[in-house]
Amino acid sequence: MVQAVINIDENTNRVLNIVKAKFGLKDKSHAINIVVNEYEENFLEPQLRPEYKNKLAKIMKAKHLSRAEFEKKV
């Protein structure tokens, strides 16, 4: 486990206190972990999320045309 001394503004402190109270956490480090995990799930590397994998599998199963076939049809 890494320990760090951080400087946060008053608004960030309030948000962390709200997260801490909402989830019944012991300290703000747990609240920071929850916020970071939520950010990771929603914003980082969405192509690795299960929903994306399902969508990609559907795309791969669909019928596709080669460029030559497409040009013939158009």
N, C-alpha and C positions, 0 to 999 in steps of 0.2 A: 504494500500500500504506500502510495506517495503522499507526503504531507506538504502543504503549501500555505504560505501566508499570502492572502489576496486582498486587494482594495476594491470594494464595491460601493456603488453609490446608494443613496437612501432608497430609491425606488426598487433597485435590485434586492436590497435587504428586505423590503416589505414583501416582495414577490416570494422570496425564499421562505419567509415566515409563514406566508399563506400556504405554500406547498407543504411545508413542515407540519402545519396544523391540519391541513386537509387529509394527509396520509398518516397522521399520528406518529411522526418520526421523532427520534431522540435528539438529533442535531441537524445543523444546516448542511453538513457534508452529505448526508443522505438525500436531502432536498436537491442539492446540486447534482447528485448522481441521477435522480429521477428526471430532472430537467434536461440534462445532457443526453440521457437515453432516449427521451421523447424526441429531441431534436434529431438524433441520429436516425431513428426510425422514420421520421417524416421528411427529412431533407437530404440526408447523405445517401448516396448510391441507391437511388430508388430502383434501379434495374435488378437489384438483388432481392427485392421484396417478393414474397410468394405471389402476390397479385400480378406482378409483372411477369413472373415465370409462367403463370397460367395464361396470361394474355399472349405471351410469346409462343406458347405451345399451340394455341388456337391459330395463330398466324402461320406457323410452320405446317400445320395440317391442311390449311386451305389450298385451293388450286392456284398455281402460279403459271404465268406465261413467260417464255423466254423473250428476249428482246426482239428476235426475228419473228416469233409468233405474234407478238404485240404489234409490230409494224405491219404485218400482213392484215391484221384485223382492223387497223386504223387506216 
